[in-house]
């Protein structure tokens, strides 16, 4: 959780709000890869791409 707090403080202090959508998209893609690689939902996720 310290990493997330540090990241949030960095974005807030340096006014780098344009990085926030990029970070969110990367997190969503990472979650899809983790779920898609090791579950029964994998065939349905692969059809999205």
VEXFI-357154 format. One record per atom (N, C-alpha, C, O, CB): atom name; x, y, z negated; residue number from 1. Coordinates in nm, 3 decimals. Glycine has a CB too. Layout:
REM residues N
 atom       u       v       w   n
   CA       X       Y       Z NUM
...
***
This chain:
REM residues 49
 atom       u       v       w   n
    N   0.082  -0.120   0.000   1
   CA   0.000   0.000   0.000   1
    C   0.087   0.127   0.000   1
    O   0.042   0.232   0.045   1
   CB  -0.094   0.000  -0.121   1
    N   0.209   0.116  -0.049   2
   CA   0.296   0.234  -0.050   2
    C   0.326   0.280   0.093   2
    O   0.337   0.400   0.119   2
   CB   0.427   0.204  -0.124   2
    N   0.339   0.183   0.184   3
   CA   0.365   0.219   0.323   3
    C   0.251   0.302   0.381   3
    O   0.274   0.400   0.451   3
   CB   0.388   0.093   0.408   3
    N   0.128   0.261   0.352   4
   CA   0.012   0.334   0.403   4
    C   0.004   0.474   0.342   4
    O  -0.031   0.570   0.411   4
   CB  -0.117   0.255   0.373   4
    N   0.036   0.486   0.214   5
   CA   0.036   0.618   0.150   5
    C   0.143   0.707   0.211   5
    O   0.120   0.824   0.238   5
   CB   0.058   0.604  -0.001   5
    N   0.262   0.649   0.234   6
   CA   0.369   0.727   0.295   6
    C   0.334   0.769   0.437   6
    O   0.361   0.882   0.478   6
   CB   0.499   0.647   0.296   6
    N   0.272   0.679   0.511   7
   CA   0.231   0.710   0.647   7
    C   0.126   0.822   0.648   7
    O   0.134   0.914   0.728   7
   CB   0.176   0.585   0.717   7
    N   0.030   0.813   0.558   8
   CA  -0.074   0.915   0.550   8
    C  -0.014   1.051   0.512   8
    O  -0.050   1.153   0.570   8
   CB  -0.182   0.874   0.448   8
    N   0.077   1.051   0.415   9
   CA   0.141   1.177   0.376   9
    C   0.224   1.235   0.490   9
    O   0.228   1.357   0.508   9
   CB   0.229   1.156   0.252   9
    N   0.291   1.149   0.566  10
   CA   0.368   1.196   0.681  10
    C   0.278   1.264   0.783  10
    O   0.308   1.372   0.832  10
   CB   0.445   1.080   0.746  10
    N   0.166   1.198   0.814  11
   CA   0.072   1.255   0.912  11
    C   0.015   1.387   0.862  11
    O  -0.002   1.481   0.940  11
   CB  -0.041   1.157   0.941  11
    N  -0.016   1.394   0.734  12
   CA  -0.077   1.513   0.679  12
    C   0.021   1.631   0.671  12
    O  -0.014   1.743   0.706  12
   CB  -0.133   1.483   0.541  12
    N   0.142   1.605   0.625  13
   CA   0.239   1.713   0.608  13
    C   0.294   1.765   0.740  13
    O   0.316   1.885   0.756  13
   CB   0.354   1.666   0.521  13
    N   0.316   1.675   0.834  14
   CA   0.378   1.716   0.960  14
    C   0.275   1.748   1.069  14
    O   0.313   1.784   1.180  14
   CB   0.471   1.606   1.009  14
    N   0.147   1.737   1.037  15
   CA   0.037   1.767   1.129  15
    C   0.048   1.685   1.258  15
    O   0.033   1.738   1.368  15
   CB   0.036   1.916   1.163  15
    N   0.074   1.556   1.243  16
   CA   0.086   1.465   1.356  16
    C  -0.043   1.384   1.373  16
    O  -0.039   1.261   1.377  16
   CB   0.208   1.371   1.338  16
    N  -0.154   1.452   1.382  17
   CA  -0.284   1.384   1.389  17
    C  -0.302   1.307   1.518  17
    O  -0.386   1.217   1.524  17
   CB  -0.396   1.484   1.374  17
    N  -0.224   1.340   1.623  18
   CA  -0.237   1.268   1.749  18
    C  -0.184   1.125   1.737  18
    O  -0.213   1.042   1.824  18
   CB  -0.163   1.342   1.860  18
    N  -0.106   1.095   1.632  19
   CA  -0.055   0.959   1.613  19
    C  -0.161   0.865   1.555  19
    O  -0.151   0.743   1.570  19
   CB   0.066   0.962   1.522  19
    N  -0.261   0.920   1.491  20
   CA  -0.361   0.838   1.423  20
    C  -0.437   0.745   1.517  20
    O  -0.452   0.627   1.483  20
   CB  -0.459   0.927   1.352  20
    N  -0.487   0.789   1.634  21
   CA  -0.556   0.696   1.723  21
    C  -0.463   0.586   1.776  21
    O  -0.507   0.472   1.795  21
   CB  -0.618   0.771   1.839  21
    N  -0.337   0.619   1.799  22
   CA  -0.242   0.519   1.847  22
    C  -0.221   0.411   1.741  22
    O  -0.218   0.292   1.773  22
   CB  -0.107   0.584   1.885  22
    N  -0.206   0.452   1.617  23
   CA  -0.186   0.356   1.508  23
    C  -0.308   0.267   1.491  23
    O  -0.295   0.147   1.470  23
   CB  -0.154   0.430   1.377  23
    N  -0.427   0.325   1.500  24
   CA  -0.550   0.247   1.484  24
    C  -0.564   0.144   1.596  24
    O  -0.599   0.029   1.570  24
   CB  -0.673   0.341   1.483  24
    N  -0.536   0.184   1.720  25
   CA  -0.545   0.091   1.833  25
    C  -0.444  -0.022   1.817  25
    O  -0.477  -0.138   1.843  25
   CB  -0.522   0.164   1.967  25
    N  -0.322   0.010   1.776  26
   CA  -0.221  -0.094   1.756  26
    C  -0.263  -0.192   1.646  26
    O  -0.241  -0.312   1.659  26
   CB  -0.087  -0.031   1.722  26
    N  -0.322  -0.141   1.539  27
   CA  -0.370  -0.230   1.432  27
    C  -0.481  -0.321   1.480  27
    O  -0.484  -0.439   1.446  27
   CB  -0.418  -0.147   1.313  27
    N  -0.574  -0.267   1.560  28
   CA  -0.684  -0.349   1.611  28
    C  -0.633  -0.458   1.705  28
    O  -0.680  -0.572   1.699  28
   CB  -0.786  -0.262   1.684  28
    N  -0.537  -0.424   1.790  29
   CA  -0.480  -0.524   1.880  29
    C  -0.406  -0.631   1.800  29
    O  -0.414  -0.750   1.833  29
   CB  -0.385  -0.458   1.982  29
    N  -0.334  -0.590   1.696  30
   CA  -0.265  -0.686   1.611  30
    C  -0.361  -0.781   1.541  30
    O  -0.334  -0.900   1.531  30
   CB  -0.181  -0.614   1.509  30
    N  -0.472  -0.729   1.494  31
   CA  -0.572  -0.813   1.428  31
    C  -0.632  -0.912   1.528  31
    O  -0.653  -1.029   1.494  31
   CB  -0.684  -0.727   1.366  31
    N  -0.658  -0.866   1.650  32
   CA  -0.711  -0.957   1.752  32
    C  -0.612  -1.068   1.785  32
    O  -0.653  -1.183   1.805  32
   CB  -0.745  -0.880   1.879  32
    N  -0.485  -1.036   1.792  33
   CA  -0.384  -1.138   1.822  33
    C  -0.376  -1.241   1.710  33
    O  -0.368  -1.361   1.737  33
   CB  -0.246  -1.073   1.843  33
    N  -0.380  -1.196   1.585  34
   CA  -0.373  -1.288   1.473  34
    C  -0.496  -1.378   1.468  34
    O  -0.485  -1.499   1.449  34
   CB  -0.358  -1.211   1.340  34
    N  -0.613  -1.320   1.487  35
   CA  -0.736  -1.399   1.484  35
    C  -0.743  -1.491   1.605  35
    O  -0.782  -1.607   1.594  35
   CB  -0.860  -1.306   1.481  35
    N  -0.703  -1.440   1.721  36
   CA  -0.714  -1.518   1.844  36
    C  -0.615  -1.633   1.853  36
    O  -0.641  -1.730   1.923  36
   CB  -0.695  -1.429   1.961  36
    N  -0.505  -1.624   1.784  37
   CA  -0.406  -1.729   1.793  37
    C  -0.431  -1.847   1.702  37
    O  -0.373  -1.954   1.722  37
   CB  -0.273  -1.674   1.764  37
    N  -0.514  -1.831   1.603  38
   CA  -0.525  -1.939   1.504  38
    C  -0.668  -1.967   1.460  38
    O  -0.692  -1.999   1.343  38
   CB  -0.442  -1.905   1.384  38
    N  -0.763  -1.956   1.550  39
   CA  -0.899  -1.985   1.508  39
    C  -0.982  -2.040   1.624  39
    O  -0.936  -2.046   1.738  39
   CB  -0.965  -1.859   1.451  39
    N  -1.103  -2.079   1.592  40
   CA  -1.194  -2.130   1.693  40
    C  -1.254  -2.018   1.776  40
    O  -1.322  -2.044   1.876  40
   CB  -1.304  -2.211   1.628  40
    N  -1.231  -1.894   1.738  41
   CA  -1.284  -1.779   1.809  41
    C  -1.195  -1.742   1.928  41
    O  -1.231  -1.657   2.009  41
   CB  -1.299  -1.659   1.713  41
    N  -1.078  -1.804   1.937  42
   CA  -0.978  -1.770   2.039  42
    C  -1.034  -1.768   2.182  42
    O  -1.007  -1.673   2.254  42
   CB  -0.864  -1.869   2.032  42
    N  -1.110  -1.868   2.226  43
   CA  -1.160  -1.862   2.364  43
    C  -1.249  -1.741   2.392  43
    O  -1.250  -1.691   2.504  43
   CB  -1.237  -1.988   2.395  43
    N  -1.321  -1.695   2.293  44
   CA  -1.408  -1.579   2.313  44
    C  -1.328  -1.449   2.316  44
    O  -1.364  -1.356   2.388  44
   CB  -1.512  -1.573   2.202  44
    N  -1.220  -1.443   2.239  45
   CA  -1.136  -1.323   2.240  45
    C  -1.058  -1.314   2.369  45
    O  -1.038  -1.204   2.421  45
   CB  -1.040  -1.322   2.120  45
    N  -1.013  -1.426   2.422  46
   CA  -0.935  -1.424   2.546  46
    C  -1.019  -1.377   2.664  46
    O  -0.964  -1.324   2.760  46
   CB  -0.879  -1.562   2.576  46
    N  -1.150  -1.394   2.658  47
   CA  -1.234  -1.348   2.768  47
    C  -1.244  -1.195   2.770  47
    O  -1.281  -1.137   2.872  47
   CB  -1.373  -1.410   2.759  47
    N  -1.213  -1.130   2.658  48
   CA  -1.216  -0.983   2.655  48
    C  -1.104  -0.923   2.739  48
    O  -1.118  -0.812   2.791  48
   CB  -1.205  -0.933   2.512  48
    N  -0.995  -0.995   2.752  49
   CA  -0.882  -0.944   2.826  49
    C  -0.878  -1.008   2.963  49
    O  -0.789  -0.978   3.042  49
   CB  -0.751  -0.970   2.750  49
***
